[in-house]
Amino acid sequence: MSKREYKLFLKDILENIELIKEFTSNINSLEDLENSKLILFAVLKALENIGEAAKNIPSEIKEKYPYFCKEISGLRDIIVHHYWGVDIEIIWDVIENELDELENLTKKVLENEQ
């Protein structure tokens, strides 16, 4: 476990979510993402950063908010350790359907744990 304050990791998550939104602001479909290798790699790196930050959240916080870290940490492991098997459809689904929820939950954790 890092000696860095865990709230800084929460802020890292929010910053990387914003980066993904910025990177994909002109991406309108899975096909666009597949055809934009530079953007895809940037998104994968930001998701890796989010997963790494999530792994550094203390267990007592993870227990209070179980959805918060589990899935994103698993995605990070796939990106890092099984990069050849990354399913771009899953990445697109995360961008389209999961990021806002993760952002809202991260903000909620930050607010509740003041």
C-alpha positions in Angstrom: 0.0 0.0 0.0 1.3 3.4 -0.9 2.1 6.0 1.7 0.3 8.6 -0.5 -3.0 9.9 0.9 -5.8 7.9 -0.7 -7.8 10.9 -1.5 -5.1 11.9 -4.0 -5.7 8.5 -5.7 -9.4 9.4 -5.9 -8.5 12.7 -7.5 -6.3 10.8 -9.9 -9.3 8.7 -10.9 -11.3 11.9 -11.6 -8.5 13.4 -13.6 -8.1 10.3 -15.8 -11.9 10.1 -16.3 -11.7 13.7 -17.6 -8.8 12.8 -19.8 -10.7 9.9 -21.3 -13.7 12.2 -22.0 -11.4 14.8 -23.6 -9.6 12.1 -25.7 -12.9 10.7 -26.9 -14.9 13.9 -27.4 -14.8 13.4 -31.2 -15.2 9.6 -31.1 -18.8 8.6 -31.9 -18.7 4.9 -32.3 -16.8 1.7 -31.6 -15.5 1.8 -35.2 -14.2 5.4 -34.7 -12.3 4.2 -31.6 -10.9 1.1 -33.4 -9.7 3.4 -36.2 -8.1 5.9 -33.9 -5.1 4.0 -32.5 -3.5 6.9 -30.8 -6.7 7.8 -29.0 -7.3 4.1 -28.1 -3.8 3.8 -26.6 -4.4 7.1 -24.6 -7.7 5.7 -23.3 -6.1 2.4 -22.4 -3.3 4.2 -20.5 -5.9 6.4 -18.6 -7.9 3.3 -17.7 -4.7 1.6 -16.5 -4.0 4.7 -14.3 -7.6 4.6 -13.0 -7.2 0.9 -12.1 -3.8 1.5 -10.5 -5.2 4.3 -8.4 -8.2 2.1 -7.4 -5.8 -0.6 -6.2 -4.4 2.0 -3.7 -7.7 2.8 -2.1 -7.7 1.4 1.5 -9.6 -1.8 2.1 -12.0 -0.1 4.6 -13.1 2.3 1.8 -13.4 -0.5 -0.7 -15.6 -2.4 1.8 -17.9 0.7 2.2 -18.1 1.1 -1.6 -17.6 -2.4 -3.0 -18.6 -1.6 -6.6 -16.1 1.2 -6.6 -12.8 -0.5 -7.2 -13.4 -4.2 -8.1 -14.4 -4.0 -11.7 -12.0 -1.2 -12.7 -9.0 -2.9 -11.0 -9.9 -6.1 -13.0 -9.9 -4.1 -16.2 -6.5 -2.6 -15.4 -5.1 -6.1 -14.9 -6.3 -7.2 -18.3 -4.9 -4.1 -19.9 -1.5 -4.5 -18.2 -1.1 -8.3 -18.2 -3.1 -9.4 -21.2 -2.9 -6.5 -23.5 -3.2 -8.8 -26.5 -6.6 -9.8 -25.4 -8.2 -6.4 -24.7 -11.7 -6.4 -26.1 -12.2 -3.0 -27.7 -16.0 -3.5 -27.3 -15.6 -3.6 -23.6 -13.5 -0.5 -23.6 -16.1 1.3 -25.7 -18.8 0.1 -23.2 -16.8 1.5 -20.3 -16.5 4.8 -22.1 -20.1 5.0 -23.1 -21.8 3.4 -20.0 -19.5 3.2 -17.0 -17.3 6.4 -16.8 -20.1 8.7 -15.6 -21.1 6.3 -12.9 -17.5 5.9 -11.8 -17.0 9.6 -11.8 -20.2 10.1 -9.7 -19.2 7.4 -7.3 -15.7 8.7 -6.9 -17.0 12.2 -6.1 -19.4 10.7 -3.6 -16.6 8.8 -1.9 -14.5 12.0 -1.7 -17.5 14.0 -0.3 -18.5 11.3 2.2 -15.0 10.7 3.5 -14.1 14.3 4.3 
